[in-house]
Every structure is written in structure tokens, then in C-alpha cells.
Amino acid sequence: AGLLGHGARAGPRPPPGRAERPVPAVPVSAAVAAAPPEGALSNGVYVPPSAANGDVKPVVSTTPLVDFLMQLEDYTPTIPDAVTGYYLNRAGFEASDPRIIRLISLAAQKFISDIANDALQHCKMKGTASGSSRNKSKDKKYTLTMEDLTPALAEYGINVKKPHYFT
């Protein structure tokens, strides 16, 4: 599904006046095999056979995704909405819903956190391999260096090289 969900795209938009058709979430073979019986669709909504007698009650969708999107309204991300919005606009992405911006902020925050954690693990492994004492490992403070950050970024396909005047 990706970060943007089914059918959502961050790329070019269709020409004005021409709407995109939504991408089905179910494979075609599964949709044909599970096709509802005749008369089971009412205004595009599937009606189970047990409710075909008219006792249809609206069901409020309480899926985890809907709950998550509702929680995003009250969440204040570490990366401010203005910063995320700025970089999204520079990339050509326009989002009118602040929940989308917060979702992308949350994904960026996790990405940065994963990289920092990988760099910390690299630093710890380097310290363990060099034979340093383990007796004060809880109080040890670590410094983020390019030596530790470079391999962590390389795991994500980001190549960092020092400028020649720093070598």
C-alpha cells in the first residue's frame, strides 16, 4: 500500500476535469470469486443476505486506520508541520489535510530515529570490539560522529563522503 495508501499518489495529477479511477484493493481473481449475489448491492454498498429484508443498520467504521488518522489530529510531531509542509511543497506535493502532513512528519521522525539508533549500535559495537571496559557501560555517554553515522546511512542507500579538506 505504501505510505500514501491505496490509490493515493504523490506524482503528477490527472488533467483537470478527468478523475482517476480508484485502484481495487482486492485482486481481480479474488473479486470474481467473491462476487456478491444479484441484488446484494444497494447504492454501491454490499448488503449481506441476512440483511436483505430491509433491516439494514449503518455500521460505523472503526478500523485501526481510521482510529490512527483521528489520533493524528491531536498529535504534535517532533518535526513541525511548517517544516514538513515546506519540504513537501518544494518536492511538488500539496496536502490540504493536516493529518497527511503529520503522517509524513511521523514517518520522517521514525526514519531519523532508525538512523540514529543504527549509528548508536555501530558506535557500541565499535567500543565492544576495541576491548573497552564494560564496568561503566550504563553511565557511558556516546557522541554521534560521522564515523558511526556513515555506515548507518549507507544501510538506507545514502552515501556520505567527507570533503577532501577534512581528511
C-alpha positions in Angstrom: 0.0 0.0 0.0 2.9 2.4 0.7 3.0 5.5 2.8 0.2 7.3 1.0 -2.3 4.4 1.0 -4.2 2.8 -1.8 -4.8 4.9 -4.8 -3.0 8.0 -3.4 -0.1 9.3 -5.5 2.5 12.0 -4.9 3.3 12.2 -8.6 1.7 14.1 -11.4 -2.0 14.7 -11.3 -4.6 13.9 -14.0 -5.7 16.7 -16.3 -8.4 18.9 -14.9 -11.9 17.5 -15.3 -10.6 14.0 -15.6 -10.8 12.0 -12.4 -8.7 8.9 -11.7 -10.5 5.6 -11.1 -9.6 4.1 -7.7 -7.4 1.1 -7.7 -9.1 -2.0 -6.4 -7.8 -3.3 -3.1 -8.7 -6.9 -3.9 -7.0 -8.9 -6.7 -9.3 -9.4 -9.7 -9.4 -13.2 -9.3 -10.5 -12.8 -5.7 -13.1 -10.2 -6.6 -14.7 -12.5 -9.2 -14.7 -15.5 -6.8 -16.2 -13.5 -4.0 -18.8 -11.6 -6.1 -22.0 -10.8 -4.2 -25.2 -12.4 -5.4 -27.6 -10.5 -7.6 -29.4 -7.7 -5.8 -26.9 -7.7 -3.0 -25.6 -4.2 -3.9 -27.6 -1.2 -2.7 -26.2 2.2 -3.9 -22.8 0.6 -4.2 -22.8 -0.8 -0.7 -22.7 -4.6 -0.1 -25.7 -5.8 1.8 -25.3 -9.3 3.3 -28.1 -11.8 2.5 -29.3 -11.8 6.1 -30.0 -8.1 5.9 -31.7 -8.2 2.6 -35.1 -7.9 4.2 -34.6 -4.2 4.9 -33.2 -4.3 8.4 -30.1 -2.6 7.3 -28.4 -0.5 10.0 -25.5 1.8 9.2 -22.2 0.4 10.5 -19.7 3.0 11.8 -16.2 2.1 10.5 -13.8 1.7 13.4 -10.9 0.3 11.6 -7.4 0.8 13.0 -6.5 3.1 10.1 -9.5 5.4 10.8 -8.6 5.5 14.5 -5.0 6.3 13.7 -6.0 9.1 11.4 -8.2 10.5 14.2 -5.3 10.4 16.6 -3.1 12.3 14.2 -5.4 15.3 14.5 -4.3 15.8 18.2 -0.7 14.7 17.8 2.1 17.2 17.8 5.0 15.8 15.8 8.7 16.4 16.7 9.2 17.8 13.2 6.8 20.9 12.9 4.1 20.9 10.3 5.6 24.0 8.8 8.9 22.3 8.1 7.3 19.2 6.7 5.0 21.3 4.6 7.8 23.4 3.3 9.8 20.4 2.0 6.7 18.7 0.6 5.9 21.9 -1.3 9.4 22.1 -2.6 9.0 18.5 -3.8 5.7 19.4 -5.6 3.4 17.7 -3.1 0.3 19.6 -1.9 -1.7 18.4 1.0 -4.7 20.2 2.3 -5.3 17.8 5.1 -3.0 18.4 8.1 -3.2 14.8 9.1 -1.3 13.8 5.9 1.4 16.3 6.8 1.6 14.9 10.3 1.7 11.4 9.0 4.6 12.3 6.8 6.3 14.1 9.8 5.8 10.9 11.8 7.4 8.8 9.1 10.3 11.2 8.8 10.7 11.2 12.6 10.8 7.3 12.6 13.3 7.4 9.7 15.7 9.7 11.6 15.2 7.7 14.8 16.1 4.5 13.0 19.2 6.0 11.5 20.3 7.4 14.9 19.7 4.1 16.6 21.7 2.2 13.9 24.5 4.7 14.4 24.4 4.2 18.2 24.5 0.4 17.7 27.5 0.8 15.4 29.2 3.0 18.0 28.5 0.4 20.7 29.8 -2.4 18.6 33.0 -0.5 17.8 33.5 0.1 21.5 32.9 -3.5 22.4 35.3 -4.7 19.6 38.1 -2.4 20.8 38.1 -4.1 24.2 36.9 -1.2 26.3 35.9 -1.9 29.9 32.2 -2.9 30.5 32.0 -1.9 34.1 30.7 1.7 33.5 28.6 1.0 30.4 25.4 2.4 31.9 26.9 5.8 32.6 28.8 6.0 29.3 27.9 8.9 27.0 28.2 8.5 23.3 28.9 11.1 20.7 27.4 10.9 17.2 30.3 11.0 14.8 30.5 10.8 11.0 32.4 7.6 11.5 29.3 6.0 13.1 26.7 7.8 11.0 28.2 7.0 7.6 27.6 3.2 7.8 24.1 3.7 9.3 23.2 6.0 6.4 24.7 3.5 3.9 22.2 0.9 5.1 19.4 3.2 3.8 21.2 3.9 0.5 22.5 7.3 1.5 26.2 7.7 0.7 28.1 10.3 2.6 31.7 11.2 1.9 33.9 13.7 3.8 35.1 16.7 1.8 38.8 16.4 0.9 39.8 19.2 3.2 38.6 17.3 6.3 40.7 14.2 5.7 
